[in-house]
Amino acid sequence: MRSRPGSQCVSMRRAFTLVELLVVIAIIGVLVALLLPAVQAARESSRRTTCASHLRQVGLAAHTFHDVNGHLPPGYLGPMPHADFGSNQTNNQYIGVLAHLLPYVEQQAPFSLIQTKMGVKAIDTNWWGNSSTAAASRTRIKPFLCPSIDAYGPVSEGVTATINVYRSSPTQVTIQIVHFTPSATTPLIGRTNYMGCAGYFGNIPSGPGTSTDAYAGLFSNRTATRFSEISDGTSNVFMFGEVTGGKNATTNRRQYSHSWMGSGSMVTSWGFTVKTWNSFGSEHGNIVHFSLADGSVRKVSTNIDNDHFIYISGMSDARQASFESVN
C-alpha cells in the first residue's frame, strides 16, 4: 500500500524594501516641514493673545488705582526738577509705575515688602538700597511678562534699575539707563516687558526752540495724572506698551532686561523701533501691543508714521492722528 505524500502550507508576507522605507521617511519629513511653520504660527498667535491679555490686566489695574487714589500712579520717582542721576544717586526712590499696581494684580505679598516711600511727593533712598524692597523686587509676576520674550534669559548689559530722563543742557534732553551688570544675583530680579508711556520726552520742561512737554504722556517723573486731564480722549492716547530691552546686533543677545520695580516709563522721541532699549517694541513681528487710556488694547503697526506715533503718545497735544497711518 502506498502512502500519499504529505501536504505543506507556506505563508508568505511581503515586507517594505529599503527604497520604499526611505520614500515614506522622506514624505513624512516633507509633511513635518510643511506643518512646522503652521504650528509655530499658531503658537505665536496664542502668545500674542496672552500678551494682549496681560497688557489689558495692567491697564485695568491702573484704572483701579485711579478709582482708589483719584489719579494714576507716577511713571517713576526720580529727581525733581529733572536732574542727572549722577548727582541724585541716593536721594530718590526710582520706583516705577508697575510697583504701584501690585495690589491691583493680586500681588499684595510683594507690595507689603516695599518699605521705600512711594508717595509722589515723598523723598527716600533708592529702592535697591532697602533690603526689604530689594527682596520684593525679586518676585516673578506673570501679568508683567510677554510670553514671546525670554525676559529671564541671558543679557549682555544687565537688568535696569531705573530709566531717568533729564535736560542735560538748555537744548538737549538725555535718556539715561541705570542698570545692574550681569552677575549671579541679577537673574533673581523680577522682569517686565511693559512700561508706561511718557510721551515725546515725558514732562521735561520745554527748552529754547523746543516743545517737549506739549506732547507729554500719562506717565513721567513724579506725575499724578487724572483722566480728566486727557483732553485728546482716552481712546486716542497710549497708556502702556511693550518693550524688549534691545538686542546686540553682533551677538543677537538681548542688551537689557527691564525690572518691574524700576523701569517705569518709556519716551517716544526716538521713534518706533523693535530692537533698541530706548524705545517701545516687541517680538511679534511687525506689530506692538499698546493699552490705551480707556483700557482697551490695540495692535499698532511698526510702520506707523513717526509723527502720528508721537501724537498718540501725548495726552493733550490736540493733534489728529491715525493708528493706521504709515510712511
C-alpha positions in Angstrom: 0.0 0.0 0.0 1.5 3.4 -1.0 1.2 6.3 1.3 0.1 9.7 0.0 2.8 12.4 0.1 2.1 14.9 2.9 1.0 18.5 2.0 2.7 21.6 3.3 1.2 25.1 3.6 3.6 28.0 3.3 2.7 31.6 4.4 4.4 34.4 2.6 4.4 38.1 3.9 5.6 41.0 1.8 8.0 43.5 3.5 9.0 47.0 2.7 12.1 47.4 0.6 14.7 49.8 1.7 13.8 52.2 -1.1 10.1 52.2 -0.1 11.1 52.9 3.5 13.2 55.8 2.5 10.4 57.2 0.4 8.0 57.0 3.3 10.5 58.7 5.6 11.0 61.4 3.0 7.3 62.0 2.7 6.9 62.3 6.5 9.8 64.8 6.6 8.1 66.9 3.9 4.8 66.9 5.8 6.5 67.8 9.1 8.4 70.7 7.3 5.1 71.9 5.9 3.3 71.6 9.2 6.0 73.2 11.4 5.5 76.8 10.3 1.8 76.4 10.8 2.4 75.1 14.4 4.8 77.9 15.1 2.4 80.5 13.8 -0.4 79.0 15.9 1.9 79.2 19.0 2.9 82.8 18.3 -0.8 83.7 17.8 -1.5 82.2 21.2 1.4 84.1 22.7 0.2 87.4 21.2 -3.3 86.8 22.7 -1.8 86.1 26.1 0.4 89.2 25.8 -2.6 91.4 25.0 -4.5 89.9 27.9 -1.6 90.7 30.3 -1.4 94.3 29.0 -5.1 94.6 29.5 -4.7 93.5 33.1 -2.1 96.1 33.6 -4.3 98.8 32.1 -7.3 97.8 34.2 -5.1 97.8 37.3 -4.1 101.4 36.5 -7.8 102.3 36.2 -8.5 100.7 39.6 -5.5 102.7 41.1 -7.1 105.8 39.7 -10.5 104.9 41.2 -8.9 104.5 44.6 -6.5 107.4 44.6 -8.1 109.9 42.3 -5.1 109.9 39.9 -2.8 107.5 38.0 0.5 106.3 39.7 3.7 108.2 38.8 5.8 106.9 35.9 8.8 106.8 38.3 10.0 108.5 41.4 13.1 110.4 40.1 14.7 113.8 41.0 12.7 117.0 40.6 13.4 119.3 39.0 14.6 116.9 36.3 18.3 116.3 37.1 21.0 113.8 36.3 21.1 110.5 38.2 24.8 111.2 38.9 24.0 113.9 41.4 21.0 112.2 42.8 22.1 108.6 43.3 20.8 108.0 46.8 18.2 110.7 47.5 15.4 109.5 45.2 13.5 106.2 45.1 13.4 105.5 41.3 10.4 103.1 41.8 8.4 102.7 38.6 4.7 102.6 37.8 4.2 98.9 37.9 5.3 98.6 41.6 2.3 100.9 42.4 -0.1 98.5 40.7 0.9 95.3 42.6 -2.2 95.3 44.9 -4.4 95.5 41.8 -2.9 92.5 40.0 -3.3 90.2 43.1 0.3 90.8 44.3 -0.3 92.1 47.8 2.5 90.0 49.3 5.5 91.6 47.4 3.8 95.0 47.8 3.7 94.7 51.6 7.5 94.1 51.5 8.2 97.5 49.9 9.4 99.7 52.7 10.7 102.5 50.4 8.3 105.5 50.4 6.1 105.5 47.3 4.3 108.9 47.5 4.6 111.2 44.6 5.9 114.0 46.8 7.8 111.7 49.2 11.6 111.6 49.1 13.5 108.5 50.2 16.7 106.5 49.3 16.8 104.4 46.1 14.8 101.1 46.1 17.7 98.8 45.7 19.3 100.2 48.8 16.5 99.0 51.0 16.8 95.2 51.7 13.1 94.6 52.1 12.2 96.5 48.9 15.0 94.7 47.1 13.6 91.4 48.3 10.2 92.4 46.9 11.8 93.2 43.5 12.8 89.5 43.1 9.2 88.4 42.7 8.2 87.0 39.3 4.9 88.5 38.2 3.3 86.7 35.3 1.0 89.6 34.2 4.1 91.8 33.7 5.6 89.5 31.1 5.1 88.8 27.4 5.4 85.1 26.6 7.1 85.8 23.3 10.2 87.2 25.1 12.5 85.2 27.3 12.7 88.1 29.8 14.8 86.0 32.2 17.3 84.8 29.6 20.9 86.0 29.4 21.6 89.6 28.7 24.8 91.3 27.5 24.5 94.6 29.5 22.3 93.9 32.6 19.0 94.5 34.3 17.7 98.0 34.6 17.4 99.6 38.0 15.7 102.8 36.5 15.5 104.9 33.4 15.8 108.6 34.0 15.0 111.4 31.5 16.5 114.8 32.2 17.6 118.0 30.4 21.3 117.8 30.1 21.7 121.2 28.5 19.3 124.1 27.5 18.8 122.4 24.1 19.4 118.8 24.9 17.5 116.0 26.6 19.1 112.7 27.7 17.5 109.4 28.5 19.7 107.6 31.0 19.7 103.9 31.9 21.0 102.8 35.3 21.5 99.0 35.5 22.8 96.1 37.4 25.6 94.4 35.5 25.2 90.6 34.8 26.1 88.6 37.9 24.9 85.6 40.0 22.2 87.8 41.6 20.8 89.7 38.6 18.7 86.7 37.4 16.7 87.0 40.6 15.4 90.4 39.8 11.8 90.4 38.6 11.4 91.5 35.0 8.8 93.2 32.8 8.0 93.6 29.1 5.6 96.5 29.7 6.2 100.2 30.5 4.1 103.3 30.9 4.0 105.7 28.0 5.8 109.0 28.8 5.0 110.7 25.5 7.6 112.5 23.5 10.0 113.4 26.3 7.8 113.0 29.3 7.2 116.1 31.5 10.6 117.6 30.7 10.1 121.4 30.6 10.4 122.9 27.2 13.7 124.5 26.3 14.6 127.2 23.8 13.1 126.3 20.4 11.5 123.1 21.7 8.0 121.9 22.7 8.8 118.7 24.6 6.2 119.0 27.3 3.5 119.7 24.7 3.5 116.0 23.9 3.7 114.7 27.5 2.2 111.3 28.1 0.4 109.8 31.1 3.4 108.5 33.0 6.5 110.7 33.7 8.7 111.7 36.6 6.5 112.0 39.7 3.3 112.6 37.7 -0.2 112.1 39.2 -2.2 112.3 36.0 -6.0 112.4 36.2 -8.2 111.1 33.4 -9.9 114.5 33.3 -6.6 115.9 32.1 -6.6 113.8 28.9 -8.0 116.3 26.5 -7.2 114.2 23.5 -9.6 111.5 24.6 -8.9 108.2 26.5 -9.4 106.1 23.3 -6.7 108.1 21.5 -3.8 108.0 24.0 -1.3 105.3 24.8 -1.2 104.1 28.4 1.2 101.1 28.4 3.3 99.5 25.7 5.7 96.6 25.1 9.4 96.9 25.4 12.1 94.4 24.5 15.3 95.7 26.1 17.1 95.8 22.8 19.3 93.4 21.1 23.0 93.4 20.3 23.3 93.3 16.5 26.6 91.3 16.7 25.7 88.6 19.2 21.9 88.7 18.8 21.7 88.6 22.6 19.3 90.9 24.5 21.0 94.0 25.8 18.9 94.7 28.9 16.0 93.1 30.8 13.7 95.6 32.4 12.9 95.3 36.1 9.3 95.9 37.0 10.4 97.7 40.2 12.4 100.4 38.5 11.6 100.5 34.8 8.6 102.9 34.9 8.0 104.8 31.7 9.4 105.0 28.1 9.5 108.0 25.8 8.6 108.0 22.1 11.1 110.6 21.0 13.5 108.1 19.3 10.8 106.7 17.1 9.2 103.3 16.9 11.7 100.5 16.5 11.7 96.9 17.7 15.3 96.2 18.8 16.6 99.1 20.9 16.4 99.5 24.6 15.2 103.2 24.5 12.0 102.6 22.5 8.9 100.6 22.5 9.0 97.3 20.6 8.0 93.6 20.6 8.9 90.2 19.3 5.5 89.9 17.5 6.8 90.7 14.0 5.6 94.0 12.7 3.1 94.8 15.5 3.4 96.0 19.0 0.6 95.9 21.6 -0.4 99.0 23.5 -3.1 99.5 26.1 -5.0 102.8 25.7 -6.2 105.1 28.4 -9.7 103.8 28.0 -8.5 100.3 29.0 -8.6 98.7 25.5 -5.6 97.0 23.8 -4.6 97.7 20.2 -2.1 96.2 17.8 0.0 99.0 16.4 2.0 98.6 13.2 5.7 99.2 13.4 5.2 101.1 10.1 3.1 103.8 11.7 4.1 107.3 10.7 6.5 108.5 13.4 4.7 111.9 13.9 1.4 110.1 14.4 3.1 107.7 16.9 4.3 110.7 18.9 0.8 112.4 18.7 -0.9 109.3 20.1 1.6 109.1 22.9 0.8 112.6 24.1 -2.4 113.2 26.1 -3.1 116.9 25.4 -1.4 117.9 22.1 -4.7 118.4 20.2 -3.2 116.6 17.2 -5.3 114.4 14.9 -3.6 111.0 14.5 -4.4 107.6 13.0 -3.3 104.3 14.3 -3.1 103.0 10.7 -1.0 105.9 9.3 2.2 104.6 7.7 5.1 106.1 5.8 
